[in-house]
Amino acid sequence: MRNAGASVVGPPLGLYYGMPTDTVDVAAGFPTDRDVSVDGEVSTETLPGGRAAQILHVGSYDAMEQTYGRLMQWLQAQNLRPAGVMWESYLTEPDENDLSSMQTLIVWPLED
């Protein structure tokens, strides 16, 4: 990123194009303090703004399906529709010795 003139300003994230099933359409990256000009195999993405539902998952990645289930139940109870793209911000480093301390913020923009 230094060569592109931008600095990383947040935790790494995974951007998902739809709910993962047997296949996953995902991009990985970092938020930056400015637009980045790139070439080659790297591309940039701008996360959508507006209303979004968020939930903090604490624990192993293996248990995230339950957190997504709670989020989906809440969205349905509120009559809210999730948009087609969502992301996970990985707030802590994975720690194989203490999986219970891992924190992942799930952000799912909402349709109007």
C-alpha positions as CSV (number, residue, x, y, z in Angstrom):
1,M,0.0,0.0,0.0
2,R,2.8,2.4,0.7
3,N,3.7,2.4,-3.0
4,A,0.1,3.3,-3.8
5,G,0.3,6.4,-1.5
6,A,-2.4,5.1,0.9
7,S,-2.2,3.8,4.5
8,V,-4.3,1.0,6.1
9,V,-6.7,2.5,8.5
10,G,-8.6,-0.5,9.9
11,P,-8.7,-4.2,10.4
12,P,-8.6,-6.7,7.5
13,L,-12.0,-7.7,6.0
14,G,-13.7,-10.2,3.9
15,L,-16.3,-8.9,1.4
16,Y,-18.9,-11.4,0.5
17,Y,-21.1,-11.2,-2.6
18,G,-24.2,-13.0,-1.2
19,M,-24.6,-15.5,1.6
20,P,-22.0,-18.2,1.4
21,T,-23.3,-21.7,0.5
22,D,-21.4,-24.5,-1.1
23,T,-19.5,-21.9,-3.0
24,V,-18.3,-18.5,-1.8
25,D,-17.7,-15.4,-3.8
26,V,-15.4,-13.3,-1.6
27,A,-12.8,-10.6,-1.8
28,A,-10.3,-9.8,0.9
29,G,-8.6,-6.5,1.7
30,F,-8.0,-3.6,4.0
31,P,-9.7,-0.2,4.4
32,T,-7.4,2.7,3.3
33,D,-7.3,6.4,4.0
34,R,-7.7,7.3,0.3
35,D,-8.5,5.8,-3.1
36,V,-5.8,3.6,-4.4
37,S,-4.7,3.4,-8.0
38,V,-3.7,-0.2,-8.8
39,D,-2.8,-2.3,-11.8
40,G,-2.3,-6.0,-12.4
41,E,-4.2,-8.6,-10.4
42,V,-5.1,-6.2,-7.5
43,S,-8.4,-4.3,-7.7
44,T,-10.2,-1.8,-5.4
45,E,-13.7,-1.9,-4.0
46,T,-15.8,0.8,-2.3
47,L,-18.0,-0.5,0.5
48,P,-21.6,0.7,0.3
49,G,-22.8,3.4,2.6
50,G,-26.2,3.7,4.3
51,R,-28.2,1.7,6.8
52,A,-26.7,-1.7,7.9
53,A,-27.2,-4.3,10.5
54,Q,-24.2,-5.3,12.6
55,I,-23.5,-8.0,15.0
56,L,-20.3,-8.9,16.9
57,H,-19.3,-12.5,16.7
58,V,-17.0,-13.6,19.6
59,G,-15.3,-16.9,19.3
60,S,-14.1,-19.4,16.7
61,Y,-14.9,-18.9,13.0
62,D,-16.4,-22.4,13.1
63,A,-19.3,-21.0,15.2
64,M,-20.1,-18.0,13.0
65,E,-23.0,-19.8,11.3
66,Q,-24.9,-19.5,14.6
67,T,-24.2,-15.7,14.7
68,Y,-25.4,-15.3,11.1
69,G,-28.5,-17.3,12.1
70,R,-29.3,-14.8,14.9
71,L,-28.7,-11.9,12.6
72,M,-31.1,-13.3,10.0
73,Q,-33.8,-14.0,12.6
74,W,-33.5,-10.4,13.8
75,L,-33.7,-9.0,10.3
76,Q,-36.8,-11.0,9.6
77,A,-38.4,-9.9,12.9
78,Q,-37.7,-6.3,12.0
79,N,-39.0,-6.8,8.4
80,L,-35.6,-5.8,7.0
81,R,-34.1,-7.1,3.9
82,P,-30.3,-7.6,3.6
83,A,-28.6,-6.3,0.5
84,G,-26.6,-8.6,-1.8
85,V,-23.1,-7.7,-0.3
86,M,-21.9,-8.0,3.3
87,W,-18.5,-8.0,5.0
88,E,-16.7,-9.3,8.1
89,S,-14.1,-7.1,9.8
90,Y,-11.6,-9.3,11.7
91,L,-11.0,-7.2,14.8
92,T,-8.5,-9.5,16.5
93,E,-5.8,-11.8,15.4
94,P,-6.7,-15.5,15.3
95,D,-5.3,-17.2,18.4
96,E,-5.2,-21.0,18.3
97,N,-4.6,-21.1,22.0
98,D,-7.7,-19.0,22.8
99,L,-10.3,-19.2,20.1
100,S,-12.9,-17.8,22.5
101,S,-11.2,-14.4,22.4
102,M,-11.5,-13.8,18.6
103,Q,-13.8,-11.0,17.5
104,T,-15.4,-10.5,14.1
105,L,-17.8,-7.7,13.3
106,I,-20.4,-8.7,10.7
107,V,-21.8,-5.8,8.7
108,W,-24.8,-6.4,6.4
109,P,-26.1,-3.3,4.5
110,L,-29.9,-3.2,4.1
111,E,-32.1,-2.7,1.1
112,D,-34.3,0.4,1.1
